[in-house]
Amino acid sequence: MSSSPLMKPVHCLPFFKDKADYTAYKEATPDAMPKFKFRSAMTEDFKNNLMAEIAPLLD
């Protein structure tokens, strides 16, 4: 892995958490999860999917 700050999810997560629109998600989703679960799911998705997809681009 690169030493790029983008490779450290901990540094990027506050940005994504601030940009996540829970209110819009809740209004658009009939069985919306609680906000704390929404943020946890978003964090896991970021770590497991987005970081895996962009890692090759950062090398």
C-alpha positions as CSV (number, residue, x, y, z in Angstrom):
1,M,0.0,0.0,0.0
2,S,1.0,3.5,-0.6
3,S,1.7,6.0,2.1
4,S,-0.9,8.4,0.6
5,P,-3.3,9.9,3.1
6,L,-6.1,8.5,1.0
7,M,-5.1,5.0,1.9
8,K,-5.8,5.8,5.6
9,P,-9.6,5.5,6.0
10,V,-9.5,7.0,9.4
11,H,-8.4,10.3,7.9
12,C,-11.1,10.3,5.2
13,L,-14.1,9.1,7.3
14,P,-14.9,12.4,9.0
15,F,-15.3,14.0,5.5
16,F,-17.7,11.2,4.4
17,K,-19.6,11.3,7.6
18,D,-20.1,15.0,7.3
19,K,-21.3,14.6,3.7
20,A,-23.7,11.7,4.3
21,D,-27.3,12.9,4.2
22,Y,-29.1,10.7,6.7
23,T,-32.3,12.8,6.5
24,A,-32.6,12.2,2.8
25,Y,-31.7,8.5,3.2
26,K,-34.4,8.2,5.9
27,E,-37.0,9.9,3.8
28,A,-36.3,7.8,0.7
29,T,-36.0,4.4,2.5
30,P,-39.1,2.8,3.9
31,D,-37.3,0.6,6.5
32,A,-34.4,3.0,7.2
33,M,-31.9,1.9,9.8
34,P,-31.1,4.1,12.8
35,K,-28.5,6.8,12.3
36,F,-25.8,5.1,14.2
37,K,-26.2,2.0,12.1
38,F,-26.3,4.1,9.0
39,R,-23.0,5.6,9.8
40,S,-21.5,2.3,10.7
41,A,-22.7,0.7,7.5
42,M,-21.3,3.7,5.5
43,T,-17.9,3.3,7.3
44,E,-17.7,-0.4,6.5
45,D,-18.7,0.1,2.9
46,F,-16.0,2.8,2.6
47,K,-13.3,0.6,4.1
48,N,-14.3,-2.6,2.3
49,N,-15.4,-1.4,-1.1
50,L,-14.2,2.0,-2.0
51,M,-10.7,1.6,-0.6
52,A,-10.3,-1.7,-2.3
53,E,-11.4,-0.2,-5.6
54,I,-9.1,2.9,-5.5
55,A,-6.0,1.2,-3.9
56,P,-4.6,0.1,-7.3
57,L,-4.9,3.6,-8.6
58,L,-2.8,5.0,-5.8
59,D,0.1,2.7,-6.3
